[in-house]
Amino acid sequence: PHSHIVFNSKQQRLDLLNRIEKFLTSKFSVSCGRDTNDNDYESPIDFWTDRGLLNGDDDDTDAEKTRKKELDGWYNKSYDYWQNQGNVPATIDGMLGGFSHLSERDLIASNLFVQTLIKSNKYLMNLRRDPDDLDACKHIECRSCECGAGIGRVTKGLMIPLGIEKFDLVETSPRLLKYAPGYIGRDSVDKCTLICQGLQDFHPDENTYDVIWVQWVIGYLSDWDLVSFLNRMGRALKKGGVIILKDNTCSQMAFLADCNDSDITRSVQYLMAIVKESKLRVAVNDRGDQFIKWQSDFPDDIWPVPMIALEPDI
């Protein structure tokens, strides 16, 4: 297996961002971005430098303290946003930013995507079982992880109906996580493990999960923390397991940053650069077709939302 990917120095982060920019410009000629204050950036390096996360030298202790303070501030801003009941009620409408009417069609599309993976005979083998099969001793217990879980919308609406037996919910907001047991219901709550942690600090054991679901949350991670997170998730998969990314994307530029809650919407090409750096790859079927599917029934004013299945690139 690959060694753990970490970025302990400013130079390592700069090197990563330079590789991402090279990937974007060599393939797609778009590396620029913008924030919601109408500031334009030529590249991700410009953006993160503007945030104070790349200033100073590695051997400058004070500069490193400042960079750490600025990064903590980045994460605290999104934490405070999601902790605030006025911003995010502990409801489906709160989880989806006022778009609760899209939850059902979102979950239907997600289920269809998972079913294509199961039918491929390459992935999620532990979920390929006949409910009438009496040879229960051979069954391997399935475990899922919902990252950025909120109150557990995906666990209740997708993972439980799939027949998975154990569920981890990872959520940075203790306020939201407190509501998860009541939302999920008494029949399944005993099978759930609630983990109150930011994804940048989440370190699961290797060979733990069949499915890791990461939806509408990766925008809150810096590029280097996102690479490290995805690398750890790849190591946490069982054989035949998959990570499924489902998130907003932008198409006219490489990224758009929301200054209100420290959230970045990245282009698909940007995400592919991140995936490559994470030592992951897009899962493929026997014909070589990639498991990427777009949510096709959202309104036109919603960001384009792909579903992307990932596996370790080994």
N, C-alpha and C positions, 0 to 999 in steps of 0.2 A: 504493500500500500504506500501511497505518497506520504511524505512527512507533513506534519501540520503546517499550515500556511499562516504566518503571523507577520505583522508589520510593526516592528518595535521602534523604528527610527523614522525620522522625517525623510531621509534619503530613500528608504524602502518604499515609502508611500509615493514619493515623487516618481520613482522608477515604475511603479505600478500605473500611475496616472499617465505617464509617458507611453507605456505600452498600450493602454486603452485608447489614447488619442491616436497613436499610430494605426491601431486596428480600425478605428473609425474613419480616419482620413484616407487610408489606403484602399478601403473597400467601398466606402459610401460618401466620402468627401463632406461629412457633416460632423463637426465636433463642438459647435457653438451652442450656447444656451442662454437662458434668461431667467430672472426671478420675478416675483409678483410685484416688486417695486420698480419694474421696468428697467432694471440694470441688465445690460448685455455682457456676455462673457464669451471670449474666443474659444475657451476650452474648459474642461473640468479642472485643470490646474488653476486657471484664473479664478474659478468659482471658489474652490477650497482655500486658495490664498486669501481671497477677499473675506472669507469666514475666519481668518486668523489661524488656520490649522496647519499652515505650511511655512510660517514665518520663523526666522532665526536659523541658527545652526544646530546640528546634532550635539556638539560638544558644549553648547550654551545651556547650562542648567536652568537659568531663569526663562529662557525661551521655551524649553521643554515644558516647564510648569505652566507657562502661558498657553501653549498649544493644548495641554491637557485640560486646562480650565475652559478654553473655548469649545473643545469637544464635549466636555461635560455639559456646557451651556446648550449646545446643539441638542443633546439628548434630553436635558431637563425641560427644554421648551416643548418638545412633543409629549413628554410625560405629563407636564402640567396641563397641556391641552386635553389629553384623554382622561385625566383625573377630574376634570371640571364637569360637573353634572350639567351645567348650563350649555357647555359645548357638545357633550356627548351623553345623552340619556342612556341608561342601561337597558335599551330596547333594540329590536331589530332596526328600527328607524335610526336610532343613534349609531348603531354599528355601520350603517350604510349611508350616513350623512344626509338623511332625509329621503333616501330612495328605497324605502322598505318594500315598495311595490315591485322592485326588481329582484327581490331575494328568491322567490320561487323559480323564476326562469334561470337565474344564476345557478341554483342548485341542480336544476334539471340538466343544464348543459354540462355542469361539472360531473354529474353522475354518468352521463353518456360518454364523456371523455374517459373516465375511469373504466367503464365497460369495454371500450376499445383496447385499453391496455391489458385488461384481463383476457380478452379474447385473442390477443396476440400470441399467447402461449409462451411469452418471454418474460413477462412482468407480473407481479402480484400473484404468483403461483399459489400462495397460501390462501388466497381468496377464491381459487378455483376449486370448489367442492360442491358435491351433491348434498343438499340438506337431508336426503333420505339415506345417505351413506352411514351404515352402522359401525364402520371401522374407525371409531372416534379416537382410538389410541394412536393413530398415525397423524391426527390433526395437529398442526402447529398453530399455537395461539397467535392471532394477529394483533398488532399494536400500531396505532396511528398517533401522529403528533400534529396538532393544529397550532401554527405559529402566528402570533398576533391574534389570539383567540377571542378577545373580548369576552362576551358572555357564552361563547361556545356555539355560535350559529352553524358553522360548518360541521362540527362534531355531531350536533343533534340532527341536522338536516341531510348530512351525507355519510359520515363515517358510521354512525349507528345503523342506519338502514342497510349499509353494505355488509353487515354481519361481523364487523370487527369487534373484538372482545375487550380490548384495553385501549384507553384513550389518555393521552397527555395533552393538556391545554397550557400553552405558554403565553403569558400576557404580562405586560409591564405595569398595568394599572390594577392595584389591589381593589379599588372600588368596583371596577367592572368584573373582576374575577370573583368577587364576593357574590355576584348575582348568578354566576354560572350554574351552581347546583340546582337552584330553583328553576332556572330556564330548562336545563337538560332533563330534569325529572328524576323522581326517586327510583325508577326502574333501572336507570343506567348510571346514576351518579356514583355508586360504589365502585364502578369500573373506571372512574376518572381519577387522574392525578393532576392537581392544579399546581402550576409552577409560576410563581410571580417573579418574573425576571425579564429584563430587556434581552432581545435576541443577540445583542453584541456580547452578552455575558452568559449565554446559554451553551453549556458544554455537555451534551448527552453522552452516554456510553456508546461505544461502537457496537454494531450489530444489534440494534435495538428496535428499529421501526420498519414496518412494511410500507407505510405511506407517511410522508411528511408533507403537509399541506401549508403553503405559504401564500396567503392571499391578502392583497391590499395592505402590505406592511413593509416591504423592502425599501420603500422610499424614505423611511426614517433612519436607515443606516448609511453611514459614510461609505464610500466606495471600498476602502480597505477593510472596514468591518464587515461589509456585505460579502466580500470575497472570502474572508476568514469564516464567517458564519456558514456559507454554502459549502465550503470545504469540510467543516465539521459535520454538517448534515449528511454529506455524502458518506462519511465514515460511519455515521450512525445507522445507515441502511442495512437491512438484512439482504441476503442474496435475492435478487429479483425485485427488490424494493425500489421505489421511485420517490423523488422529490417533485412536487407539482407546484410550479409558480403560476399564479394568476394575478395579474395586476394591470393597472392603467399604463398605457404607453403614449408617447407623443411621436409625431411623424415629421413635423416641419423643422425641428431642431433636435439636437442630441438630448437636451434635458430642459426641464422647467422646474424651478425651485419655488416652493411656497414658503414665504417668510413668516407666515403666521404660526405654523406648527412644525417647522424644520422637516419638510417633506419634499423629496425630489421625484418627479415623474421622468423616467428615462425612456429613450427610444428602444425599440426591439434590438437594434444593432448594438446599442450601449449595453443592454442586458446580455447579449451574446458575448461581448468582450469580457464582461464580469464572469459569466459562466466558464469561459475558457480559462481565465485566471484561477478559477476555483478548482480546477482539475475535474470538472464535470463535463458532460456532453449531453446533447439532446438525445433521448431514447429513440430508437428506430425499430420498425417492424422487419419481418423477414425480407421484404422487398426493398428495404433501405429507406422507406418513407419516414420522415421525422414525425414524432408525436407532438405536433403544434396545431392547436385548433383555436380559431377566433370565436369569441362570443358574438353571435351574429344577430341577436334579437334585442340588443340594447338600443335605446333612442340615439339619434344622430348626435345629440349634444353631450353624450357620454364619451369619455376617452375610449379609444380602441382597447379592448381587453383580450389578450391572448391567454391560452392555457398551454403551458410548456412542461413536458415531462422530462426530468433530468435523471441521469445515472452517473456513477463514477466513471471517469475516463481512464480505464486501466487496460 
